[in-house]
């Protein structure tokens, strides 16, 4: 496509400014956009071809094509006597020259940035400069302040082992019961009987215990799960529930299977309770 054809397609004069060419291009794009002809396939195809010519014409004029490209081959021209370098730069559009200049400036800036970034930082002279050796002595005392959160460790006791008695220990017997934890938190399990006999045992998450010294009988099973053990109870109790059906603890007999209970959140046999509180 020649410059003359590009001017004709965009309907602009040869002396049109870049802003006038841009506005003409945008107006024609709105007119010939294919989306305006969704219902007519023939017109849509024609709009696509026309829009392609409009884009080509605008690209050619934006890059600054010269009128010399439209001159017949047999017509004389002064280009033969001009140096090749002068012809090249003279034929460039002002916008192109600005873009080339900006690109060169950007390249120089990037090169300088890489050079300064790669340059090693000067090392401090710790032998001859006495002030450099004295200055770092003050900052090491500052990290002592972030150690304040450690004071919380004094209020949070170590987690007891599973099976540890919590509170007073009740009378012992020969009954047996296995308790498995399917919980994501540690728990305190309480077994209380109608005779006011009560045992509270610590159970770590995911572990199980088998109690072999319970007094045989019927027990109500409750448990509280939480975090932050203080040595007496959880600092943050997430849930307190009880088993709807009582647990029967029978006397341990060799060869007889021991009764077992599994603690799992969401078990329909569990319900919330407010009866389990720290002593």
C-alpha positions in Angstrom: 0.0 0.0 0.0 1.3 3.5 -0.9 1.0 6.6 1.0 -1.5 8.0 -1.5 -3.7 5.0 -1.1 -3.4 5.3 2.7 -4.5 9.0 2.6 -7.4 8.0 0.4 -8.6 5.2 2.7 -8.5 7.4 5.8 -10.0 10.4 3.9 -7.3 12.9 5.0 -5.2 15.4 3.1 -1.4 15.0 2.5 -0.7 17.8 5.0 -2.9 16.4 7.7 -1.4 16.5 11.2 -0.8 13.3 13.2 -3.8 14.2 15.5 -6.1 14.6 12.5 -4.9 11.2 11.1 -5.6 9.6 14.4 -9.1 11.0 14.7 -9.9 9.9 11.2 -8.7 6.4 12.0 -10.8 6.2 15.1 -13.9 7.4 13.3 -13.5 4.8 10.5 -12.9 2.0 13.1 -16.3 2.8 14.7 -18.0 2.9 11.4 -16.6 -0.4 10.0 -16.3 -2.5 13.1 -17.5 -6.0 12.3 -19.5 -6.3 15.5 -22.0 -3.8 14.0 -22.9 -6.3 11.3 -23.6 -9.4 13.4 -26.9 -10.2 11.6 -25.5 -10.0 8.0 -22.6 -12.3 7.2 -21.8 -10.6 3.9 -21.5 -7.1 5.4 -19.5 -8.5 8.3 -17.0 -10.0 5.9 -16.8 -6.8 4.0 -16.3 -4.8 7.2 -13.5 -7.1 8.3 -11.6 -6.5 4.9 -12.2 -2.7 5.1 -11.1 -2.6 8.7 -7.9 -4.4 7.8 -7.2 -1.8 5.1 -7.9 1.0 7.6 -5.4 -0.5 10.1 -2.8 -1.0 7.4 -3.2 2.6 6.2 -3.0 4.1 9.6 0.1 2.0 10.4 1.8 3.2 7.2 1.0 6.9 7.9 1.9 6.6 11.6 5.3 5.3 10.7 5.9 8.2 8.3 6.1 6.7 4.8 7.4 9.2 2.2 5.8 10.4 -1.0 8.8 9.0 -2.8 7.3 5.5 -2.5 4.6 6.6 -4.9 7.0 8.1 -7.5 7.2 6.0 -10.8 10.4 4.1 -11.3 11.3 6.0 -14.5 11.0 9.4 -12.9 14.2 11.1 -12.0 14.9 11.8 -8.3 17.7 13.4 -6.4 18.1 10.3 -4.2 21.0 9.0 -6.2 23.3 11.9 -5.3 22.4 12.0 -1.6 24.4 9.9 0.9 22.6 6.8 2.0 22.6 7.8 5.6 21.1 11.2 4.9 18.3 9.6 2.9 17.5 7.1 5.6 17.1 9.7 8.4 15.3 12.2 6.1 12.7 9.6 5.2 11.7 8.9 8.8 8.6 10.4 10.3 9.2 12.7 13.3 7.3 10.2 15.5 9.7 7.5 14.5 12.7 9.7 15.3 11.3 10.4 18.8 10.7 6.7 19.4 14.3 5.8 18.3 15.7 8.5 20.6 13.6 7.3 23.5 14.7 3.7 22.9 18.4 4.7 22.9 17.9 6.8 26.1 16.2 3.8 27.8 18.9 1.4 26.7 21.6 3.7 28.1 19.7 4.1 31.4 19.3 0.3 31.8 23.0 -0.2 31.0 24.1 2.3 33.7 21.7 0.7 36.2 23.2 -2.8 35.6 26.7 -1.4 35.9 26.0 0.3 39.3 24.1 -2.7 40.5 26.9 -5.1 39.7 29.5 -2.9 41.3 30.5 -4.3 44.8 29.7 -2.1 47.8 32.8 -0.8 49.6 33.7 -2.9 52.6 33.9 -1.1 55.9 37.4 -0.8 57.2 37.2 -2.4 60.7 40.9 -2.2 61.3 41.8 1.4 60.7 38.4 3.1 61.4 37.8 2.9 65.1 34.3 4.5 64.8 33.1 1.7 62.5 34.0 -0.9 65.1 32.3 0.9 67.9 29.0 1.7 66.2 27.7 -1.9 65.9 28.0 -2.5 69.6 24.7 -0.7 70.4 22.2 -2.6 68.1 22.8 -6.1 69.6 21.1 -4.9 72.8 17.9 -4.1 70.9 16.8 -7.7 69.9 16.2 -8.3 73.7 12.9 -6.4 73.4 11.2 -8.9 71.0 11.7 -11.6 73.6 8.8 -10.2 75.6 6.3 -12.8 74.2 8.3 -15.5 76.0 6.7 -14.3 79.2 3.6 -16.1 78.1 5.3 -19.4 78.4 5.3 -19.0 82.2 1.4 -19.0 82.1 1.2 -21.9 79.7 2.2 -25.2 81.3 3.5 -28.2 79.4 0.9 -30.5 78.0 0.3 -33.5 80.3 0.7 -37.0 78.9 -2.4 -38.9 78.0 -3.8 -40.7 81.0 -2.7 -38.0 83.5 -5.2 -37.4 86.3 -6.6 -33.8 86.4 -7.7 -32.9 89.9 -8.3 -35.2 92.8 -8.1 -38.9 92.1 -11.1 -41.0 93.1 -11.3 -44.5 94.4 -9.7 -47.2 92.3 -11.2 -50.5 91.1 -10.7 -53.2 88.5 -12.9 -51.9 85.8 -11.5 -51.2 82.3 -12.3 -48.7 79.5 -10.5 -47.6 76.4 -11.0 -44.0 75.2 -9.8 -43.0 71.7 -9.4 -39.4 70.6 -10.4 -38.5 67.0 -10.3 -34.8 67.9 -8.0 -32.1 66.6 -7.6 -30.6 70.1 -6.4 -32.0 73.4 -9.2 -32.8 75.8 -10.1 -33.4 79.5 -12.3 -36.5 79.8 -14.6 -36.8 82.8 -16.3 -40.0 84.0 -18.8 -39.4 86.7 -21.1 -42.0 88.4 -24.4 -41.7 90.3 -22.5 -42.3 93.5 -20.6 -39.0 93.1 -17.5 -40.9 92.0 -15.6 -38.8 89.4 -12.4 -39.2 87.4 -10.9 -36.6 85.1 -8.1 -37.7 82.7 -6.1 -35.7 80.2 -6.2 -37.1 76.6 -4.0 -35.7 73.9 -5.4 -35.2 70.4 -5.2 -38.4 68.2 -4.1 -40.6 71.0 -5.9 -43.3 73.1 -5.8 -44.6 76.6 -6.9 -47.7 78.4 -8.0 -47.2 82.0 -7.6 -50.4 84.1 -8.4 -49.0 87.6 -11.9 -47.8 87.3 -14.6 -48.7 89.7 -17.1 -50.9 87.8 -20.4 -49.2 87.1 -22.3 -46.8 84.9 -20.7 -43.5 84.1 -21.7 -40.3 82.4 -18.9 -39.3 79.9 -18.1 -35.7 79.3 -15.1 -33.9 77.8 -13.8 -30.4 77.2 -11.5 -29.7 74.3 -9.3 -26.6 74.0 -5.8 -25.1 73.7 -3.4 -23.4 76.0 -3.1 -25.7 79.0 -2.5 -23.7 82.2 -1.8 -26.6 84.5 -5.4 -26.6 85.8 -7.6 -26.1 82.7 -7.5 -24.9 79.1 -6.9 -21.2 78.6 -9.2 -21.3 75.6 -12.0 -24.0 75.8 -13.5 -24.6 72.3 -16.2 -27.1 73.2 -17.7 -29.0 76.2 -19.9 -32.0 75.3 -21.3 -35.1 76.9 -22.3 -38.5 75.6 -26.0 -39.0 75.5 -25.8 -42.7 76.4 -24.0 -43.6 79.6 -20.9 -45.8 79.5 -20.9 -49.1 81.3 -17.5 -50.1 82.8 -17.2 -53.8 83.5 -14.7 -55.5 85.6 -11.6 -56.4 83.6 -11.4 -60.1 82.8 -8.6 -61.7 80.9 -9.6 -62.7 77.4 -12.7 -60.4 77.4 -12.8 -57.4 75.1 -12.5 -54.1 76.9 -15.3 -51.6 76.2 -14.1 -48.7 74.1 -15.4 -45.1 73.3 -14.2 -42.9 70.4 -14.5 -39.1 70.7 -15.2 -37.4 67.4 -16.7 -33.9 66.7 -20.0 -34.2 64.9 -20.9 -37.6 66.5 -24.7 -37.6 66.8 -24.3 -39.4 70.2 -22.8 -36.2 71.6 -24.5 -33.0 72.8 -23.4 -29.7 74.3 -23.3 -29.3 78.0 -22.4 -26.7 80.6 -21.8 -29.1 83.4 -18.1 -29.6 82.8 -16.2 -26.8 84.5 -12.7 -26.5 86.0 -12.4 -27.2 89.7 
